[in-house]
Amino acid sequence: MDAALHLAPRVEWAGRVVECVRAGLGDKDFSRLIEGISDILTDLADEAEPVSVR
């Protein structure tokens, strides 16, 4: 494996978890899950306190 493509063990593990979830839900429900997570992250980002600029 190319050293540039080597991922940290936690990242590889997370990728395997995502693939298992996708396999369990199927493509349609997995896509809905990802869209829901994206919406939640967008809402959280919108609610975040602005960072002070000095």
C-alpha positions, 0 to 999 in steps of 0.5 A: 500500500502506498504510504500516502494512502495509508490511513490511521487505524481509527480512520480505517475502523470508522470507515469499516463501521460506516460500510457496515451501517450502509450494508445494514440500512441499504443505499436509500436509507443510508443516504437519508441518514447522511442527509439528516446528519448533514442537516444537524451539523449545518444547524449546529454550525449556524448556532455556534457562537461567532469567533472574536476577531482581534 
